[in-house]
Amino acid sequence: MEQTITVKIKLLPTKEQALILQTMSRAYIETINTLIAEMVTSQASTKKTSKDVEVPLPSAVKNQAIKDAKSVFKKVKKSKYERIPVLKKPACIWNNQNYTVDQKHLSFPLMVDGKATKTAIRCAFSDKKDRIGHLLSHKLGTLRITQKAGKWMAQIAVTIPVEKRTGSKEMGVDLGLKVPAVAVTDGGKTRFFGNGRENKYKKRAFRSVRKKLGEKKKIKAIRNLDDKEQRWMKNQDHKISREIIDFAIEHDISVIRLEKLANIRQTARTSRKNEKNLHTWSFYRLSQFIEYKANLAGVQVEYVDPRYTSQICPNCTKKNKAKDRLYKCSCGFETHRDRVGAMNIRYAPVVDGNSQSA
Ligand SMILES: [Zn+2]
C-alpha cells in the first residue's frame, strides 16, 4: 500500500526571486484559465503543446499547466459545462524531473531574463529538518509553490510505502469540547486525550486580550492574535491526533471509527453554550488529522452514523440520558458518561462512502 502526502516547506527567496515567483505563479494560473476558456469554447480538449503557449514560463512548467488545464476541463465536461472554474490563487507547479532538494535549498528553473535558469532558493527547515529529510527520501511527485499570508511555501507530493495493519481490532473515538477526544478499544481499554478545561481557559484568555485590543482599535494586533490562536488550536489537534494513533498502535488496532460529522452536530454542541461563548473548535480538522496520521500508520478509518451514540446503552441499546458524571441503564450497565459515545461509535453502522465531506 502507498500513501501520498504533502510535505510543506517554507521558502526564503531573495527579493528578486520572490518577484520572479510572483510573476511566474500569476502567469501559470492565467495560462490555465485561458486554456480552460478555449477548451470550453471549442468543447474539446486542447491539442496545444508548450510551443503553442506563449507565456514566459519554462517549457516543463507550461506542459504542467496544459496538463492541469486538461484535467480541469475533463471535470467541466463531465459536469456538462455547468461549473467553469476560474483559478484565482497564484501558484506554479513543476514536475518531479525539474527540481532537486538538498539540506538547505530547493532548486528549480525560474525565468531569469527570459530564460529558464535553475535557481536555488533557501528553505527554512528549522527543527523539522530531519523529518522532512526522511520524507523527501521517498518517491517525489510535483512541486507546487504558493504564497500564503505573504510567505512563500513549497508543497511537495511524496508517495511513501505504508504497511497496512492486519487484524480485526477496532477502536471508537468520540470528539467533544469537554473532553477533546475519548478512545475506547473493543477490549474496553479507554483513554482521554487533551484537556477541555485548559482549552476553554486558554480560549477565554485569547478572548479577553482580543477585547482589549478591540477597544483600542488595534486591528493588526487582533489579526496577529487570531493567527496565534489558530496556530495554537491546530497544534493541539496535531498533538491529540498523534497521541490517538500511538494509543491505537499500542493496542494493536487496525480500524479506528469516528463519527461522521455533520454541521448539525457542531450546532447541537454549540447551541448549549451562549452566544458569547461561541467556540470555533474544528472537529472536522481533528478528524482529518486523525485519518491522515492513521493512514500513514496503516490504520484504516471508518465513519459511523453519529445518531444517539451518546445515549444508547452499549450493553442493551436502550436510550438513556446520563446524570452527572455517571451513565446508568436499567439493565445494570453503568460507566463514566464520557466513555459512552466512544463505546457506541465502535459498533455503530458505518456510513457509506467511508469518508466525509467538508
Ligand atoms: Zn442497558
Residues whose N, C-alpha, C, O or C-beta is under 5 A from the ligand:
A	BS01	ZN	C313 N315 C316 T317 K318 C329 S330 C331 F333
